[in-house]
Amino acid sequence: MTTPPGSDRRTTGRAPAARRPATGRPAAGGRLLPAAHGSLARGVTAPVPGTAFALALTGGMTLGPGDGRELLFGRNRPEVHVCVGEDDPQVSRCQGSLTHRHGRWWVANSGRLPLRFPTRLLFTGEEPLPLESGYTPLFVRGSRDREHLLEVFVSGPEAERPVALPGEVTRPPRVWVLTEEEKLALVVLGQRYLLHEPRPQPLTWKQTAAQLAELRPGEGWREKRVEHLVNRVRMMLSRDGVPWLTREEVGEPVGNALNDHLIRALMMSTTLVPPDLALIDAA
């Protein structure tokens, strides 16, 4: 594992009380992000390269680079800068921190539970991990199999920015409009992808219908209804030119390939993003 220059394993735990933020006050030099802020997966705009953005369901904060600057996250709102899993006692009061040292942001875990990155776990007492430029989702497993999401985005250095094209028309990503029931069904179907599990697979029609029926009893969720909704969205994307969404393109045996390609296409377009998992909790 990589250790930031000049760091000490003994300093990766909870921050001293003198450095903890007062209730409702941002980190020095930081700026609050409202709960209604869009997903960081859709990108950010920052005037200073190396600026960190951290966003949870209840809101977040952005903080520019600077040696020793720190963002704390966890369950105890008065104790941290970004509140994660406030209603879940299995999440630690101060679960972890983002600290800027020697030109990079580092993630440390000071809670009882591991932090889950898309590719590995970070346990308490382990050396902090560096964050690359761009988007990183972090998850904390809570009680009753809940997964609490902390979105992190670090803006890239000036040298990585694209060449300016002042005369070009801005091309936003293609985001497809889904009905409420389509989006809920697809979030349940593709929840393992949104959780960034290492080798995700879609739920089966039966599993998806069973979970939807549990979340929203009395609404008539059956396998055929789920299949119809998902296939309707799949054909909409296929008509719009998204490849690998028909049996003819994929070939036999199809297996989970059609739903796998559909979920990945929806995520690549940011039609589905990790914060959409909140639909499951809300239901």
N, C-alpha and C positions, 0 to 999 in steps of 0.2 A: 504494500500500500504506500501511497505517496504522502509525505509529510511536508506541510508548508515550511519554507525557510524560517528558522528561528523559533519554530513552535515547540511546545512541550506537551506530551500526552496528558500531563496532570492539569493542564489549563483548558481542556476541552469539555469540562462539565458545565454546571450552571454558572452563570455570570454572578459576580459579587453583587450584593444588594445595592451598593452605592451606584452601580451602573444600570440598574433596572429602571425602566421608564415609569413615570407617575401615571395615574389613571387617566386615560383619554389623551395622553400627550404623545406625539410622534417621536421617533428617534431624532437626535440632533441633526438638522440638515435634511431630514426626510420629508416626504409628502404623502399624505394619506390617499389611499385608493378606495373609492366607495364600493359597497357590496354590489352595486349595479354595474360596476366596470366589466366590460366584456372579457372573455377568456384571453389569457396571455398567449394561448396557442395561436391566436390570429396575429401576433406580432405586437411590437411596441415602438414608440417614437421617443428617443432620448437625445438631448443635445450633447451629453457627455458620454463617450464610449466607456463601457465597463459599469454602467449604472445597473443596479439590481432592482428587480420588481418581484414582490412576493404577494400572492393573492390567495385568500381562502374564501369560503362561502360567505363569511361575515364582513369581508373587506380586506384591505391589505395596505402595503406601504411600498414606496420606491425610495431608494437611497443611492446617491452618487458614490463613486469610489473614493477611498481614502484610507490609509493604513490605520487599522484598529477600529474602523467603523463596523457596527454590528446591528443585526436585526434578530430579535428573539421571537420564537413562535411556540405556542402551546395552548393549554386549556384555560389558564388563569388570565383573563383579560387585563386586569390591572398590572400584571407582572410582565407582560410580553408586548411586543409591537404588533404582531399578527396573531389573532386568536384562531385556533384550530381545534375543532371538536369540543366546543364549550360545554355541551350538554352530555358529554361522554366521560365518565369517571375513569375509564381505562386509559385515556390519553393523559400524559403527564402535564402538570401545571406549566412547566417549562420543558418542552419536548426537545428543542434544539435551537441552533443558531446559524445564521449566515454571517461570516466575518471576512472582512477584506484585509488581506495581507500580501505585501510584495506584488501588487498588481493583479491579484486574482481573488475571487470570492470562494470561500471554503464552507462546507456544510459539516457541522458537528452534531452529534446526538447526545443529549443529556437526559433523555427520558428512559423509562423502564422498557418501552417497546422499541423494536428496531424501526428505522426509517427505510421504506422501500423505494429504491430507485427503479427505473425501467429495467435495469440489467443486474442489480445486486441489492443486498441488504446492508445497512450501516447500523451496527450495534453500539450501545453505550460503551464508552471506554476505548472504542476504536479510533484510530487517527482520522482526522477530518478528510473529507473528499473534496477535490477541486471541482468547480463548476465550469463547463465550457460555455462559450458564447451561445446564445439562443435559448430555446425552451427546454425546461426540465420539470416534469411532474414528480412530486414526492407524495408518498402515501403513508398514513399511520393506521394500522389495523386497530379498530376499537372493539367495543363490546357488541355481541350479537352479529359478528362478522361484518360490521360496518367498516368502510374504508374512508378515511378523511383525507381530502386532497389539499395539498399546498402547491400551487403553481408558482414556478420561479422562471424568470427570464432575465438573462444578462445581455445587455446590448453589446454588440461587437465593436472592435477597434475601428478607427477611421480607415485603416488600410483595407478592411474587409467590406467596406460599403460599396455598393454598385456605383458604376460611373453615372454621373448626373445626366439625365435626358430631359432637359427642361421643356422641350417642344413636344414630347410624347404624351399621349393621352394616358391617364392613369388606368391601369387594368386591375381592378380588384379581383380576388378569388371568386370563382363561381360557387355561390352558396344556394342550395336548393331549398325551397320553401316546403316544409312538411306540415301536415295537420298535427294536432295535439296527439291523436291516437297513433299516427304513424311514428312520430318521434319517440313516444313512450315505448312502443313495441320494438323499435330499432335499438333504443338504449338498453333495454332488457336483453334483446338478442345478442348485442355486441358489447356487453358490459366488460368482458374479459379484455377486449381491445382497449376500451376507455380506461381500464385499470392498468394498462401497459404491462400485462403479464408477459413473461418471456416468450411463450409459444401459444398465443391465444387461438381459440377456436370458437365459432358461434355456438350458442346454445341450440339444442334441437327445437323443433316446433313444439314438441310436448313440454319440454322444460320451460320454454318461453311462455306458453299459454298457462302453465301451472303457476308460474310466478306472477303473471299479470292477473290471474284470477284471485290470487292471494292478496295482491296489492289493491285491486279494485273489484271486490266481490259484487256480484249482481249485475255486472256489465256484459256478461255473455262471452267471456274470452275463451275461445276454443282454438284448437290447432289450425283448422281451416281458415278461421278469421285472421290469425296471425300470418299464415302463409299468403293469404290474399293481399293483406296490407303491404307486406315486404315485397312481394312480387310486383305490386303496383309501383312502388318506389324504384325498384330495380329497372323496370321497363321505361320509366320516365328518364332515368339517367342514361340508359342505353340509347333511347331516341335522341338524346342530346349529345351523343357521340362518345360516351364513356365506354372503353373497350372491356372485353372479358366478362360481360354480364349476361350472356346468352349461352344456351347449351351448344349451339353451333360453334361458337368461338372457343369454348372450353374443351369440348369433346367429352366422350364417355371414358371412364365413369366420372360423373360430375361430383358426387360426394358433397362436401361443404364448400366447394370452390366458388359457386355463385354468391353465396352469402358472405364468404370471406372477402371476395373482391368488392362486393357492394359496401361492406362496412369500412374497408380501407379507403375506398373512393370517397365516402362521406366524411371520413376523418381528414383525408388529404385536402379536401375542399373546405374544411372547418364547418361543414354542415352539422357534424357531431363533434363535440369537444369534451374533454374530461369533466368539466363542471356540470355537464348534462346528467351525470350520475345522481345529482341532487333530485332529479325527477323521481328516482326510485325511493329515496328517503321521504320526499314530500308525499308520495302516494301511500 
